[in-house]
Amino acid sequence: VKIRRSERLIDMTYYLLDHPHKLISLTYFAKRYESAKSSISEDLAIVKKTFQTRGTGVLNTIPGAAGGVIFIPVITEEAAKEYITALSERLSEQDRLLPGGYVYLSDLLGDPTLLRQIGRIIASKYIDKEIDAVMTVATKGVPIAQAVSYYLNVPFVIVRRDSKITEGSTVSVNYVSGSSERIEKMELSKRSLKRGSRVLVVDDFMKGGGTINGMQSLIEEFEAELVGVTVFAEGNFKGKRAIADYHSLLFVESVDTQTKTIKVVPGNYFDEQPKK
Ligand SMILES: O=P(O)(O)OC[C@H]1C[C@H](OP(=O)(O)OP(=O)(O)O)[C@H](O)[C@@H]1O
């Protein structure tokens, strides 16, 4: 029985959303819906246009016999700005301030809707950068790395601060953590990263930048390439950070230990050049 266009469009859209960054041939869809390629092309033109108008993402068409379509989930700049502004207001609540200028984020990092949005917003900045892997450090960076890796459709690797037999042989580096100038170690399983991999580093929070710096050193040890750094939130660190360019979605502009309140504003995500 011939499948009607309305049904094809619904199922096709679901399939595309569920397979981001995957090349899907017209033949595949023609077989799936027992329809002519010309009908499928018309269907895809409708989906492409609607995705564009609604800001769902980009549907790239690859011409030729080995061609097809690839769905790239991107969020528009204004939608991202709107979301991050709302989030900065939500974060400027009382009682998120922790000793040492850290901020309690775990409730946000456990919120699946927020993680999907954050993953999409961060991934949107790197869709043309050919990322091979997303890197973060255990523990709170992991949900962010997983969300970003989903939208970029690349693996994520977890750097650890402790040695575990289950990681096999590892590469480790020492780094200076936080303003207390403490020397810490972080390591990554040798199997995790191939030489020459292009790596995107993400984390939940950046204060002194020592942790990010440690991951930069690890990437060098693997002879891989650091493509970018994005943190969910950055603290207002007075000292000099030892790291290169980075993006932050949120910036903890000020903390008031008396009233235990914090002022959170959008980070430099929208600035053209990442903040030095
Ligand atoms: O910029 P820095 O001064 O290096 O601090 C940022 C670190 C500290 C904190 O991790 P922890 O809360 O210590 O560890 P976990 O993520 O395992 O909770 C945060 O997740 C970043 O990784």
The ligand as a MOL file (V3000), in Angstrom:
LIG
                    3D

  0  0  0     0  0            999 V3000
M  V30 BEGIN CTAB
M  V30 COUNTS 22 22 0 0 0
M  V30 BEGIN ATOM
M  V30 1 O 39.2200 26.0690 36.7540 0
M  V30 2 P 39.6470 25.2750 37.9470 0
M  V30 3 O 40.1470 26.1500 39.0690 0
M  V30 4 O 40.5720 24.1620 37.5960 0
M  V30 5 O 38.3000 24.5570 38.5920 0
M  V30 6 C 37.3770 23.9490 37.7090 0
M  V30 7 C 37.2310 22.4700 38.0130 0
M  V30 8 C 36.7940 22.2240 39.4170 0
M  V30 9 C 35.4580 21.5410 39.3610 0
M  V30 10 O 35.6160 20.1390 39.4160 0
M  V30 11 P 35.4190 19.3690 40.8370 0
M  V30 12 O 34.1220 19.8300 41.4210 0
M  V30 13 O 36.6700 19.5480 41.6080 0
M  V30 14 O 35.3610 17.8570 40.4050 0
M  V30 15 P 34.0980 17.0730 39.7820 0
M  V30 16 O 33.9040 17.6780 38.4000 0
M  V30 17 O 34.5580 15.6560 39.7380 0
M  V30 18 O 32.9280 17.3140 40.6740 0
M  V30 19 C 34.9130 21.7970 37.9870 0
M  V30 20 O 34.0920 20.7050 37.5560 0
M  V30 21 C 36.1330 21.9230 37.0970 0
M  V30 22 O 36.5210 20.6630 36.6090 0
M  V30 END ATOM
M  V30 BEGIN BOND
M  V30 1 2 1 2
M  V30 2 1 2 3
M  V30 3 1 2 4
M  V30 4 1 2 5
M  V30 5 1 5 6
M  V30 6 1 6 7
M  V30 7 1 7 8
M  V30 8 1 7 21
M  V30 9 1 8 9
M  V30 10 1 9 10
M  V30 11 1 9 19
M  V30 12 1 10 11
M  V30 13 2 11 12
M  V30 14 1 11 13
M  V30 15 1 11 14
M  V30 16 1 14 15
M  V30 17 2 15 16
M  V30 18 1 15 17
M  V30 19 1 15 18
M  V30 20 1 19 20
M  V30 21 1 19 21
M  V30 22 1 21 22
M  V30 END BOND
M  V30 END CTAB
M  END
